Amino acid sequence: MDTRRYFLSIAFLVVIASIFVKLHTSRNTTFCYTSIATLSDTPRDANCFLVNEHGIFSKVYYLDDASAQKYKRVGHVLPGLWDGHGHLLQYGEMLESINLFGAKSLHDARKRVVKYARENPDEGTRDQWIRGIGWDQASFEGHMPTAADLNGEELKGKFIMLDRVDIHCIWVSQAVLELLPDPLPSIPGGEIVREPGLGVFCDSAMDFVRQYWPSTKPEKKLRFLRAGAKELNKFGLVGIHDASIIPSDLKLLEQAVGDKDWSLRVYGMLECEKRNTFCPEAASRIERPDGFLTIRSVKLFADGALGSWGSAMIEPYSDRPSTSGSLLLNATDLTHLAESWAALGYQVNIHAIGDLANRLTISALSSALRSTCPDMTLAECQVLRRFRIEHAQIVHADDQKRMHSIGIIPSIQPTHATSDMAYAETRLGKLRTLTEAYHARSFLSLNPILGSDVPVEPPDPWQGMYAAVARKSPHTGLGAGGSKEGWHTEEALTLSQAVRGFTTGPAYGAFLEGKAGVIEPGSYADWVVLDEAVEDMNVEGLRTLKVKETWVAGKRVYKRDE
């Protein structure tokens, strides 16, 4: 018996010793900087941290200058930024297509298309359409473009499909129109623009056209994903909430994320191959141990976009009294879908822009919470489920109260306010704009998530912060109508609040608090290096800020050319 105890004791000591050796010989790399904003209470202030071989912060601490000098790097550190709402694949595609953003006229837009067609003679065939994004009829004297506007010697016979700035309408060429049946059917939840001529299809009508669009080859989509991720790193972005991933594209994303040089964390929202449906057989739940890919949420769409009069409003548009926009599905179907996905354990995130769409979305999410947690209050259940409204752009005062009472998370894109301020009041009227539209400060208690909606808007989070704080265009530095004053500054955020909107806000909305958006022991070793500390920044400087370096999982993934 004594011999047996002796050998058991020896074995126990060997195990303890091996664990001790492993803990103390694990590779930790020391980094010290001029300053580190941890955005954490553990600790609040630091100038050094250790990163282990798994890409995790193992220690965050303060060293005196003399001791830190050996490890000192020049720069001010902030936790890595997240884009709380974007579209990675579409962004990568945009990088290789026609950029129509900022086109000042129909002539300007057409000139860009012609230039692209000339430089890419192999595109425009039945098997490979010319693609582009960024046009806005507001720059075309308010008239929607037509297929005839894409005619001419250099474009004749070419297959062209161009996304509107908000990706809620497409503008196609005559060659594409000729693929469609005649007469064109009416499409619920969609609009086929017929005046001044055919060529533009909005919301659900886009899917009708896209069924004729040749599918993009997998290797090309992989290239889009990789290019998009690398480009986002340049802005200090370490992660994105990808707001629409269909199952077939998810397989490619899994492949891309498996690359050893992949450099972007993705929190993805699953969308069925057919929009606004229930597809449990195709649904996946993914949580990679390294934190680079998480799928536990779904994306539904309640309405279209404001710019094309597609957002669903309670009252008619002020500048088009004949319409109140359109719902992409009725209240009953929206509620049923929300309940069905919630029952499977998914976080439910619904696109809603107009005040009617937001009202029905809040009702649908409330019903899903009620059915999911019958023994809890809605607010208690929401803490566990964290349902979101993507955009929450125009919300009636009564429904704002409902959001606050339940805790529904608004996912906001600050540059939407500054891009739309040129026409928002014309669309909505003064009172509706003042009381309902583009709120940010009013939602602070709801852990708002800030993002860009890339490629609808540029992905630069610093420009997003500028828009949130100054309420002015990051492109011009001006407010509505060229004013030097910000637009509805009563809803402006402080810079500190805006920074949290791109860090701790997305972390909470993705169930990643303590892992992302902070620098503390146990969190992902993701950080961005800046030339100056955030608290010392001039707000106007955000418009042109360029990060020095971006680090993901303890590896440098971007370094600015000096």
N, C-alpha and C positions, 0 to 999 in steps of 0.2 A: 504493500500500500504506500509506504514511504517513498519507494523508488518511482512508483507511478506519479505521485504528487510532484516529485522532483522533476521528472521529465516534462510534466504539464507546465510547471512553473517556468522551466527553461524555454519551452515553446512560446509561452505567453510573452516572456521578455524579448524573445527574438522578434515577434510580431510588432510589439511596441517600438522596439529599436528601429525596425525597418520603416515604420510609419514616420518616426521622428526624423530619420535620415532623409526620407523622401520629401517631407515638408521643408526641411532646411536646405536641401540641395536643389529644389525646384528653381527654375530660371526666372528670376525677377529682374526686370530692367528699370533703372531709375531715370526719371525725367524731372527736371526742375525748370521752372519758367519765371519770368518777371512777376507774373501774377496768375492765379488760377481762380476763376469764378466757378465754384462747384455746383451752385444752385441746390445745395443740400445742407442739412443741418448737422451732418456727420462726416466731415467737419464743414463749417461754413467758409472758413478761410484756409488757404493752403498755398504753397508754392512748389510742392513736389508731390509726386505719386510714384508708386511701383506698379508695373504691369507684368502679370505672370504669362507663362507660355501659352495659356488658353485664351489670351486676349481679354483678360478681366483685370480691373483695378484690384490689387491686393492690399494696398495701403495708400492713404491720402493724408498728407501731413505737412507741417511747416518746419523748415530748416533755417537756421540763421545764415546770413549771407556768406560767411566764411565757409561753412560746411557745405552749402548748396553750390558753391562756385565750381566744384569739380564736375557737376552734372548740369550746369546752367545752360539753358538755351534762351535765345532772345525771342520775346513775344509774350502775348497775353492770351491765356487759354480760356475757352468756353466749352461746355459740353457740346458734342456733335449735334447739329441741327437736323430736324426731321421736317419733311414736307407732309403736312397732315391730309392732303388730298391732291392726288395727281394721277397721271396715266403714263406709266413708264414705256410701254411698248409703243404707244402713239407718239410719245416724245422722241423716241429713237427714230421712228419713221419720219417725223417732221424734220429731223436733222438731215435727211436725205431727200427731201421733197421741196416744193416751191414755198417759200416764205412770203405770204401775202400780208403779214402784219404791217400795219402802218401805211398800206397802199392808200394814197390820197384821192384817188379817182378810179373810175372804171378803166380808163385808159392806162393808168399806172399799173393796175392789177393785170390787165391783159398783156402789157409789155413784159411783165415778169414771167408770165406763162410762156410767151413766145421765146424769150431768152432761154428759159429752161428747156423747152422743146428743141431749140437749136443746138444746145449743148449736150442733150441726151437723145440723140436720134433714134436709139433703139426702143425708147419708151413711147407710149401712146398707142400700142397695138392692142388687139383684142385680149391678148394674154398678159399684157403688162401696161396697165393704165398709168397715165400721168397723175400724180397726187400732189396736193398742196393744202395749205391751211392758212386762215387768218383774214379772209375778206370780210368786209362789213358794209352792208348796203347804206349805212349812214354816211359813208364817204362817197357813195355813188349818187349823191343828190337825193337820197332816200328811196331810190328805186331798186328793186331786186334785179339782179343780173339775169340774163337768159342764155339759153344754149347758143343763140345767134351771136352773142357777144364773144363766143369762143370759136367763131369761124374765121376764115381768111386763108390765104395761100399756105402759110406755115403751120396752121392748125387744122386744116381741113381733113376730115376723116379720122382724126385722132380721138382716142378714148381718154377723156379727162374727167376727174372727179375732185372737186375742191371743197374742203370743209369751211363753213363759216367760222368766225372767230370763237364762237362758243361751242362748236362741234354739235350744234343742234339743227343745222341745215347743211345740205350739200348742193353744190352748183355743178351741173354736168354739161357735157358737150352734146352736139347733135348725134354723134356716133353712139353715145350711150342711150339717148332717147330712142333711137331706132331699135334698140334691143327690147324695149318695153312694149306691152300690149297696147293696142289702140281699139277702143277708147281706154284711157286710164281709169282705174277704179277709184272710188272714194275709200279712204283708209282711216279707220277709227284711231283717234289719238295722233293723227298726222295731218299735214297740210301739203298739198301739191299747189305751188304758187303758179297761177295761170296768167297773171297780169304783171308786167307788160307782155309776157310770153312764157312759154314753158322753159324749164331749166333748173328750177330750185325746188327741192323736196325737204320738208322739215319733220323732225321727230320721227314718229312711227313710219312715215312715208320714206324715210331714209333706208330702212330695212328692206322695203319693197324694191328699191333700186340696187342695194348692195348684194342681193341674191344673184345678180348678174356679174358682180365684180369677181374677177379670178382670184382665188385664194393665194395669199402670199406664201412663198415657199418657206419651210421651217428654218432653213439655214439663213435666210434673209431676216426672219423674225429674231433669230438668235443674235444676229449682228445688230439689229435695232436695240435689243435689250442691253447688250454689252456697251454699245455706244452711249445710250441714254444714261446708264449708271455712271460711267466715267465722267460724263459731262456734268452730272449733278454734283459729283464730288468737288468740282471746281468752285462751287458756291459754299462749301462747308457743310454740305448735306451728307449725312451718313445713313439716312433711312427715308423711306417714303411709304405713305399709306396709299397703296395702289387701288384706286377707286373703281375697278371693274376688271376682273380677270375671268375669262371664260375657261371652262375645263380644258379645252384643247390647247390653249395658250399656257395654262398652268403647267402642263407637262414640259413645255419648253423652258419656262421660268425655272422649274426645278433643275433642269439640266444646266442652265446658265449659272444658277446659284451654286451648283456643285463645282464650278471651276475654281482652281486654287487662287486665281487672281481676282475673283469676284469681290466687289468693294462697296456694296450697298445693301442695307437691311431692307426687307420688304414685308410690310404688314398688308396682306392682300384681302380684298373684298371679292368674294365669289359672285359671278353673275352667270346665269344659265345661258346656254348657246342662243336660246330664244328669250329675249328680254322679258322681265316681269313674269316669270313662270316658276314652278316648283320642280326641281330636278334632283331629288335626293340620291338617285342612283348614280349621278355624275358628280355629286358633291364630295369634296375632300376636306379632311381636317389635318393640317400639317403644323407641327411646331418643331422645327429643327433644333437640336440641342445647342448649336452654336449661335442661335438667334438670328440667322440671316433670312429665314423665311417662315412666316406664320400665316396660316389660313384658318380663321375661326369666325369670320364674319361674312355677311352677304350684302349685296347692293341691289336695291329696288329703285324704281323711278316713278315719281308721282306726276311730274309735269315736264314742260320744256323750259325754254330760256326767255328772259325778258326782252332781249334785243330783237328777237323775231316774233314778238307778241305771243310766245308759246307758253309762258308761265301762267298757271291757272289762278285767276283772281276772283275774289268774292264779288267785287263790283267791276264793271267794264273799264277798259283802258281809257284814260283821259284823252289820248290822241287818236283812239280808234274805238269809239263808243259802240260799234257794232259787234265787238268781241270782248270776251273776258278770258281769252286764252283757252287752253285745252288740257284736260287731265289725260294721262297716258293709260290709266285704268280707273275704274270707278271705286268708290269708297269700300264697297263690300269686298271686291277682289283684293284691294290693297290690304285690308284688315286680315283677310283669310291668308294671304301670302305671309304677312308679318307673323301671324300666329303659327303657321306651319313651320317656318324656319326657326322661330324661337323654340318650338317644341323639340327640335333636333339639337338645341344647345347653341345655335349660332347667334352672334351679335347681329342685330338687324340695323342697317344703315340705309336711310331713304333719302334720295335726291328730292328736294322740295325748294322751289324758288318763290312762286306766287303765294299770296296769303291763303287762298283756298287750299292749295296743295299742302301748305304747312299745317293748316287746321286739320285736314284729313289724315295727314301723317302722324300728328300728335295723337289723334284718336286711335289710329291703327296700332301705334306703339303702346299706347295705354292698354288696349285690349290684349295685346300680346303679353304684356307684363302681368296683367290680371290672370290670364289663363296659365301662365308659366309659374307664378308664385301665388296660388290662391289663398295662402295663409299669411301673406305679407301685405304691407301697404305698397302702393305703386313706387313710392320713393325708396323703400327698403329694397324692393326687387331691382330697381334701376341701378342701385349701387353695385349689385352683383352682375347685371347684364350689360349695362353701359350702352344702351341704344343711342343712336346718333341721327341727327338731321344733317345731311350733306348740303351745305349752302345756307339754309335758314335765312334766306335773303330778305324776304318781305313777310313779316309775321304780325298779324293783328294783335293789338294790345291785350285782348282777352286771352289769346293763345300764348303770348309771352308769359302771362301769369301761370298758365298751365305748365309750360316748360319749367318754370322755376319751382313750382310745387312738386313736380315729379323728379326733376333733375336731369331732363333729357339734354344730351350734349350737343351744342351747336358746332359744326365744323365749318369754319368761315374762311373765305379767301379775301384778304384785305384789298388786294388790287382790283377785285371785281367792283368795289365801291368807287374807286378812282377812275376806272375805265368806263363805268356806267353813268358817272355823274353828269356827263355831257347831255344825256337824254332822259335820265331817270325821272326827273320832275315832270318832264313833258309826258312821259308814259303814265305816271302815277298821280300827278297833281301834288300841290304843296303839302296838304294835310297828310295824305297817305305816306308821302316821302318822310315827313317829319316824325310821324308817330310809329311807323312800321318798318322802314327800310334801312338795310345795311347797318344794323346795330352791332356793336362790339363791346363797349364798356358796360352796357346794360346786361350783358351775358357773362360777366366776369365770374360770378359765383357758380357758374355751371361748368367750370373747367373747359373753356373753349379751346378748340383745336384750330390752329392757323395753318394755312397751306396756300398753294398757288393755283391749283387746277391745271397745271402744265399738261399739254401744250396750249391750253386756252390762253393762259398768261405766261410770261417768262417765269422760270423756276427760281429766280434769285430771291432767297428769303430775306435778304437785306432790303431789297425793294419792297417786299411785303411788309417788313417792319416799318419802313418809311411811310407807306400808305396807311398803316394802322395808327401811327403816332402823329403824323402831320396831316393826314387826310387830304393829301395832294398827290398828283400824278408823279410817280418816281421818274418818268421819262422827261417831264418838263419842269418839275418843281412847282407847278401851279395848281390852283384849285379850279372849281367849275368856272367855265367861261373865261379862263385865263386869269382868274383872281389870284392875288398873292395870299389870300386867306384860305385856310383849309375848309373842306366841305363838311358841314355838320360836325364840327369839332366837339360837340357835346358827347359824341360817341368815340372820341379818340382814346387810345391807350397810352400809358407811359411806355418808355423804351423797355423798362424792366418787365412790364406785363407782356409786351410784344415778344420779347425774347423767350419768356415762358410759354407763349403760344406756339413756338416752334421747337420747344424742348420738353418740358414737363407736361404740357397739354397733350401732345401726341402720345407721350408715354402712357398717360392715364387712359386715353381713349383706345389704346391698344393693349391694355392690361400689362404694361411693361414698367410700371412705376418701380423705382429702385433698381431697374435694369438699364433704362435708356433715359436720356435727358438730364442726367446728373453725373457728377464725378464723385463717387463714394466707393468704399470697399464692397466688392461683389457686383458692381455694375459693369456694363460693357465698356471696354477701354476705347471709347470713341470720343475724339475731341477735335476742335478747330483752333488754329493759332492765328491771332490777329496782331496788327501793328499797335493797337492801343486797347486799353480796357474799355469794356462797354460803358461803364459809368462815366468815362471821360469823353465819350464820342459826341460829336456835333451831329444832330439829327440830319442835317442836310448832307453830311458826308456819307450817310447810309446809301444814298442813291448810286454812288460810284465805288463803294467799298469792295476791295478785292482781298480775299483771305490769303494768308501766307502759306498755310498747310492744312491738310485734312487727314486725320488719322482714324482708321477703323480697325477694331480688334487689335490695337497695338501696332498696326502697320501703317506706314505713311502711304496714302493712296493718291495724294495730290500735293505738288509743290509749285508755288508761283514762280514764273520766270522773273528774275530780277534784272 
